[in-house]
Amino acid sequence: MKKTFTTLGGMALFLALSAQTTVKRTPVYEVFSSSTCPPCKPANDHLVPQFEARHDQIAVVKYQMSWPGTGDPYYTASGNTRRNYYGVNSIPDFFDNSVGTSYSAFDTTDIDADLQEDVSMAMGLRYVIDPSNQTIKIKARVEALDNYTAGAHRLMIIVTEKINYKNKKSNGETEFHHVFKKMLPTATGDFIVGALAMGDTLNYEIEYQFQGNYRLPNNSSDKIDDDTEHSVEDFENLHVIMFMQSAEPSKEIYQAANGEHSKSEEDFNRAWDAWPTAVNEVESESSFNVFPNPSNGIVNVVSANGALIQSVELVSVTGEIVLNRTFNNETRIELNTANVSAGIYLMNIKTENGMVTRQLSVFK
């Protein structure tokens, strides 16, 4: 694992943010659950659709616990460390940006409110997977846009599996989403001592190889030994999230990141301020008309060949999704950019055939 700590001078990652002191929050949601816990099924039945509705804008992790009964086969010591950190003594338990929250009252309106919150930390996170070698390579970048005066902080880089099936037990659940697999760069994250000054940056380059073969533990007391085996059902299904948290009693989470899955080494290794190089364009750019461009208000997106629009998102130069809209297979839609900051964005237009990406300029 390679980590560097630098100041802002000469760094290009967040050049576009040099005049900004805040960005929008990427919220992180932590769930404590178990396949042997009867009330965990209705909790997850409620939470999963809320998360899926905003899946590309949020960071989610679910820690499988060692109780009730024999506990979940995918229980981990790192998950238990998080349980002790929050003082979790009953499950299901749910934390919205480190704040204990009733899952039953939580929905997408709460997520949308979190997404509108301004924070003073910017993050970049991307990863590439090699299933044949059971490896995942991660690049992460953190920039303080203000002073963080806590005496210590902890950065968590977490590998999850988007969906699992084999750990089902007694509570009626047959699939499990966002399941915790590995904490990096160490089993408890990275402990950072001392205040962070505005302009400080942290850079991480991590390569992790899952060892041995897959094994399904009999129960939580038979947990996986990371040195010789793993519990990954499908390496193509791995995902990475990240967040930084105060090590002081407040447990404040400053910011999180939802990892970008790079499809090639070239894309993975590109400069932080560069656009992706491996965009999956199944249609030519001329198949959509985007106007006016530049824009400071309503943007029209019109299909020139009848392709049906399912969703549109705007992505900033730092990888932050600043606008996301879903549509009901329409050939003409309008986007309101009035609340989008001035800058250059990638517009990802999802159709029934795949993704088309255009560039959009917003001015004020």
C-alpha positions as CSV (number, residue, x, y, z in Angstrom):
1,M,0.0,0.0,0.0
2,K,1.3,3.4,-1.0
3,K,0.2,6.6,0.7
4,T,1.3,10.1,0.3
5,F,0.4,13.2,2.3
6,T,0.9,16.5,0.5
7,T,-0.3,20.1,0.5
8,L,-2.3,21.6,-2.4
9,G,0.5,23.4,-4.2
10,G,1.1,21.9,-7.6
11,M,-1.7,19.3,-7.3
12,A,-4.2,19.2,-10.2
13,L,-6.9,16.9,-8.6
14,F,-9.3,19.5,-7.5
15,L,-8.1,22.4,-9.6
16,A,-11.7,23.3,-10.5
17,L,-12.4,23.6,-6.7
18,S,-9.6,26.0,-6.0
19,A,-12.0,28.8,-5.4
20,Q,-14.5,26.7,-3.5
21,T,-14.7,25.9,0.2
22,T,-17.6,23.4,0.1
23,V,-18.9,20.6,-2.1
24,K,-22.1,18.5,-1.8
25,R,-22.1,15.6,0.6
26,T,-21.9,12.0,-0.6
27,P,-23.7,10.4,2.3
28,V,-22.7,7.1,3.9
29,Y,-25.1,4.6,5.3
30,E,-24.0,1.8,7.6
31,V,-26.3,-1.1,8.4
32,F,-25.8,-3.8,11.1
33,S,-27.7,-7.0,10.3
34,S,-27.6,-10.8,10.3
35,S,-29.3,-13.6,8.3
36,T,-30.3,-15.1,11.7
37,C,-32.1,-12.0,12.8
38,P,-35.9,-12.1,12.1
39,P,-36.5,-8.3,12.3
40,C,-33.5,-7.7,10.0
41,K,-35.5,-9.0,7.0
42,P,-38.2,-6.2,7.1
43,A,-35.5,-3.7,7.8
44,N,-33.6,-4.7,4.7
45,D,-36.7,-5.0,2.7
46,H,-37.4,-1.4,3.4
47,L,-33.9,0.0,3.2
48,V,-32.7,-1.7,0.0
49,P,-35.2,0.0,-2.4
50,Q,-34.3,3.4,-0.8
51,F,-30.6,2.8,-1.4
52,E,-31.1,1.4,-5.0
53,A,-33.1,4.5,-6.0
54,R,-30.0,6.6,-5.3
55,H,-27.3,3.9,-5.6
56,D,-24.9,5.9,-7.8
57,Q,-24.9,8.9,-5.4
58,I,-24.4,7.3,-2.0
59,A,-22.0,5.0,-0.1
60,V,-23.6,2.0,1.6
61,V,-22.1,-0.9,3.7
62,K,-23.7,-3.7,5.6
63,Y,-21.9,-5.5,8.4
64,Q,-23.2,-9.0,9.1
65,M,-23.2,-9.7,12.8
66,S,-22.5,-12.8,15.0
67,W,-25.9,-13.0,16.7
68,P,-28.7,-13.9,17.3
69,G,-28.1,-17.6,17.5
70,T,-25.1,-18.8,15.5
71,G,-25.0,-15.5,13.6
72,D,-24.3,-14.7,10.0
73,P,-21.7,-16.8,8.1
74,Y,-20.2,-13.6,6.6
75,Y,-19.5,-12.1,10.1
76,T,-16.1,-10.4,10.2
77,A,-13.8,-9.0,13.0
78,S,-13.7,-5.6,11.2
79,G,-17.5,-5.5,11.2
80,N,-17.5,-6.2,14.9
81,T,-15.0,-3.4,15.5
82,R,-17.5,-1.0,13.8
83,R,-20.3,-2.5,16.0
84,N,-18.2,-1.7,19.2
85,Y,-17.3,1.8,17.9
86,Y,-21.0,2.7,17.7
87,G,-22.1,0.7,20.7
88,V,-24.5,-1.5,18.8
89,N,-26.2,-4.0,21.0
90,S,-29.3,-4.9,19.0
91,I,-29.9,-5.5,15.3
92,P,-31.1,-4.3,12.9
93,D,-29.3,-1.0,13.6
94,F,-28.8,1.8,11.1
95,F,-26.5,4.8,11.0
96,D,-27.0,7.8,8.7
97,N,-23.6,9.6,8.5
98,S,-22.7,8.2,11.9
99,V,-26.0,9.2,13.5
100,G,-28.2,6.3,14.8
101,T,-31.5,6.5,12.8
102,S,-34.8,4.7,12.8
103,Y,-34.8,2.7,9.5
104,S,-38.6,2.5,9.3
105,A,-38.9,6.3,8.9
106,F,-36.0,6.6,6.5
107,D,-36.6,7.0,2.7
108,T,-35.3,8.8,-0.4
109,T,-36.4,12.2,0.9
110,D,-33.8,11.8,3.7
111,I,-31.2,10.8,1.2
112,D,-32.0,13.8,-1.0
113,A,-31.7,16.1,2.1
114,D,-28.3,14.5,2.8
115,L,-27.2,15.0,-0.8
116,Q,-27.9,18.8,-0.5
117,E,-25.7,19.3,2.5
118,D,-22.5,21.3,2.0
119,V,-19.3,19.8,3.4
120,S,-15.7,21.0,3.4
121,M,-13.9,17.9,2.1
122,A,-13.6,16.6,-1.5
123,M,-12.9,13.0,-2.3
124,G,-12.0,11.0,-5.4
125,L,-12.1,7.2,-5.5
126,R,-11.7,4.7,-8.3
127,Y,-10.9,1.0,-8.6
128,V,-10.2,-1.7,-11.1
129,I,-10.8,-5.5,-10.6
130,D,-8.9,-8.5,-12.0
131,P,-11.1,-11.5,-11.3
132,S,-8.6,-14.0,-12.6
133,N,-6.0,-12.9,-10.0
134,Q,-8.6,-12.1,-7.3
135,T,-7.2,-8.6,-7.0
136,I,-8.6,-5.1,-6.7
137,K,-6.6,-2.0,-7.2
138,I,-7.7,1.3,-5.6
139,K,-6.8,4.9,-5.9
140,A,-8.1,7.4,-3.4
141,R,-7.7,11.1,-2.9
142,V,-8.9,13.4,-0.1
143,E,-8.6,17.2,0.0
144,A,-9.5,19.3,3.0
145,L,-11.3,22.5,1.8
146,D,-11.3,23.9,5.4
147,N,-9.4,23.3,8.6
148,Y,-10.2,20.1,10.5
149,T,-9.0,20.6,14.1
150,A,-9.7,17.3,15.7
151,G,-6.7,15.6,17.1
152,A,-7.1,12.5,15.0
153,H,-9.2,11.2,12.1
154,R,-9.8,7.8,10.6
155,L,-10.1,7.1,6.8
156,M,-12.1,3.9,5.9
157,I,-11.7,2.4,2.5
158,I,-14.2,-0.5,2.3
159,V,-14.6,-3.3,-0.2
160,T,-18.2,-4.6,-0.4
161,E,-19.9,-7.1,-2.6
162,K,-23.0,-5.7,-4.2
163,I,-25.1,-8.8,-3.7
164,N,-24.7,-12.1,-1.9
165,Y,-26.8,-15.2,-1.8
166,K,-25.0,-18.0,-0.1
167,N,-25.1,-16.7,3.5
168,K,-28.8,-17.2,3.9
169,K,-29.9,-18.7,7.2
170,S,-33.1,-18.6,9.2
171,N,-34.7,-15.2,8.8
172,G,-36.2,-15.7,5.3
173,E,-33.8,-13.4,3.5
174,T,-32.5,-14.8,0.2
175,E,-30.2,-12.0,-1.0
176,F,-28.0,-9.6,0.9
177,H,-26.9,-6.2,-0.5
178,H,-23.7,-4.1,0.1
179,V,-22.1,-6.8,2.2
180,F,-18.8,-5.9,3.9
181,K,-15.8,-7.8,2.7
182,K,-12.6,-6.0,3.5
183,M,-11.4,-2.8,5.3
184,L,-8.3,-1.0,3.9
185,P,-5.6,0.1,4.2
186,T,-5.6,-1.8,7.5
187,A,-8.3,-3.8,9.3
188,T,-9.4,-0.6,11.1
189,G,-8.8,1.9,8.2
190,D,-6.0,4.5,8.3
191,F,-5.5,6.4,11.6
192,I,-4.4,10.0,10.9
193,V,-2.9,11.9,13.8
194,G,-3.1,15.7,14.0
195,A,-5.2,18.4,12.5
196,L,-5.8,18.7,8.7
197,A,-5.3,22.2,7.3
198,M,-7.2,23.7,4.4
199,G,-5.4,22.5,1.2
200,D,-3.9,19.3,2.7
201,T,-4.4,16.3,0.5
202,L,-4.1,12.5,1.2
203,N,-3.3,10.1,-1.7
204,Y,-3.7,6.3,-1.5
205,E,-2.7,3.6,-3.9
206,I,-3.7,0.2,-2.7
207,E,-3.6,-3.3,-4.3
208,Y,-5.3,-6.1,-2.4
209,Q,-5.4,-9.7,-3.4
210,F,-8.0,-12.0,-1.9
211,Q,-6.3,-15.3,-0.9
212,G,-7.1,-18.9,-1.6
213,N,-10.5,-20.2,-2.5
214,Y,-14.1,-19.3,-1.6
215,R,-15.5,-20.9,1.5
216,L,-18.9,-20.6,3.1
217,P,-18.4,-20.6,6.9
218,N,-20.8,-22.8,8.9
219,N,-21.5,-19.9,11.3
220,S,-20.0,-16.7,12.7
221,S,-17.6,-18.6,15.0
222,D,-16.1,-20.2,11.9
223,K,-15.2,-16.9,10.3
224,I,-13.1,-16.5,7.2
225,D,-9.3,-16.4,7.6
226,D,-8.2,-13.6,5.1
227,D,-4.7,-15.1,4.9
228,T,-5.8,-18.3,3.3
229,E,-9.4,-18.0,2.0
230,H,-12.2,-15.5,1.1
231,S,-16.0,-15.2,1.0
232,V,-16.4,-13.3,-2.3
233,E,-19.1,-15.0,-4.4
234,D,-18.4,-13.0,-7.6
235,F,-15.3,-10.8,-8.0
236,E,-17.0,-8.9,-10.8
237,N,-19.6,-7.8,-8.2
238,L,-17.1,-6.1,-5.9
239,H,-17.5,-2.4,-5.1
240,V,-15.5,0.2,-3.1
241,I,-16.6,3.1,-0.9
242,M,-14.7,5.5,1.4
243,F,-15.3,7.9,4.2
244,M,-13.4,10.0,6.7
245,Q,-14.5,10.2,10.3
246,S,-13.4,12.1,13.4
247,A,-11.6,10.0,15.9
248,E,-13.1,12.2,18.7
249,P,-16.3,11.3,20.5
250,S,-18.5,13.2,18.1
251,K,-17.7,10.5,15.5
252,E,-18.5,13.1,12.8
253,I,-18.2,11.8,9.2
254,Y,-16.7,14.6,7.1
255,Q,-17.4,13.2,3.7
256,A,-17.7,9.9,1.8
257,A,-17.1,8.7,-1.7
258,N,-18.8,6.1,-3.9
259,G,-16.1,4.4,-6.0
260,E,-15.9,4.7,-9.7
261,H,-15.3,1.3,-11.4
262,S,-12.7,1.8,-14.1
263,K,-13.0,-0.6,-17.0
264,S,-9.3,-0.5,-18.0
265,E,-5.9,0.2,-16.6
266,E,-5.7,3.3,-18.8
267,D,-8.9,4.7,-17.3
268,F,-7.8,3.7,-13.8
269,N,-4.4,5.5,-14.1
270,R,-5.7,8.7,-15.7
271,A,-5.1,12.0,-14.0
272,W,-7.6,13.0,-11.4
273,D,-8.7,16.0,-13.3
274,A,-9.2,14.1,-16.6
275,W,-12.4,12.7,-18.0
276,P,-12.9,8.9,-18.2
277,T,-11.3,7.3,-21.2
278,A,-13.4,4.2,-21.5
279,V,-17.0,5.5,-21.9
280,N,-19.4,2.8,-23.1
281,E,-20.9,4.7,-26.1
282,V,-23.2,2.3,-27.9
283,E,-24.5,5.2,-30.0
284,S,-22.7,8.1,-31.7
285,E,-22.8,11.5,-30.0
286,S,-24.9,12.8,-32.8
287,S,-27.8,10.6,-31.7
288,F,-28.7,13.2,-29.1
289,N,-29.1,16.9,-29.4
290,V,-28.3,18.8,-26.3
291,F,-29.2,22.5,-26.2
292,P,-28.5,25.2,-25.3
293,N,-24.9,24.3,-24.5
294,P,-23.5,26.2,-22.7
295,S,-26.5,26.7,-20.4
296,N,-27.5,28.6,-17.3
297,G,-31.0,27.1,-16.9
298,I,-33.1,24.6,-18.8
299,V,-31.2,22.1,-21.0
300,N,-33.1,20.1,-23.6
301,V,-32.0,16.6,-24.5
302,V,-33.6,15.3,-27.6
303,S,-33.2,11.8,-29.2
304,A,-32.4,12.1,-32.9
305,N,-32.9,8.4,-33.7
306,G,-35.7,7.4,-31.3
307,A,-33.5,6.0,-28.5
308,L,-35.5,6.0,-25.2
309,I,-34.0,8.0,-22.3
310,Q,-34.1,6.2,-19.0
311,S,-31.9,8.5,-16.9
312,V,-29.5,11.4,-17.1
313,E,-26.8,12.4,-14.7
314,L,-24.2,15.2,-14.6
315,V,-20.7,14.4,-13.3
316,S,-18.2,17.0,-12.3
317,V,-14.5,16.9,-13.0
318,T,-13.9,15.4,-9.5
319,G,-16.3,12.6,-10.2
320,E,-19.1,14.0,-8.1
321,I,-22.7,13.3,-9.4
322,V,-24.3,16.8,-9.1
323,L,-27.6,16.0,-10.8
324,N,-29.4,12.7,-11.4
325,R,-32.9,12.3,-13.0
326,T,-34.8,9.2,-14.0
327,F,-37.3,9.2,-16.9
328,N,-40.0,6.8,-18.2
329,N,-38.4,5.9,-21.6
330,E,-38.8,9.4,-23.2
331,T,-37.3,10.8,-26.4
332,R,-37.2,14.4,-25.2
333,I,-36.5,15.6,-21.7
334,E,-35.6,18.8,-19.9
335,L,-32.9,19.3,-17.2
336,N,-32.9,22.3,-14.9
337,T,-29.3,23.4,-14.2
338,A,-30.2,26.5,-12.2
339,N,-28.8,24.9,-9.0
340,V,-25.7,23.4,-10.6
341,S,-22.4,25.3,-10.1
342,A,-20.6,26.8,-13.1
343,G,-18.2,24.4,-14.8
344,I,-17.8,21.6,-17.3
345,Y,-19.6,18.4,-16.8
346,L,-20.0,14.9,-18.3
347,M,-23.7,14.2,-19.1
348,N,-24.3,10.5,-19.0
349,I,-27.5,9.6,-20.9
350,K,-28.7,6.1,-20.2
351,T,-30.9,4.5,-22.8
352,E,-32.4,1.0,-23.2
353,N,-29.4,0.2,-25.4
354,G,-26.6,1.5,-23.1
355,M,-24.9,4.8,-22.2
356,V,-24.1,7.9,-24.3
357,T,-21.9,10.6,-22.8
358,R,-21.9,14.3,-23.9
359,Q,-20.1,17.3,-22.5
360,L,-22.1,20.1,-21.0
361,S,-20.9,23.6,-20.0
362,V,-22.9,25.5,-17.3
363,F,-22.3,29.2,-16.7
364,K,-23.8,31.7,-14.3
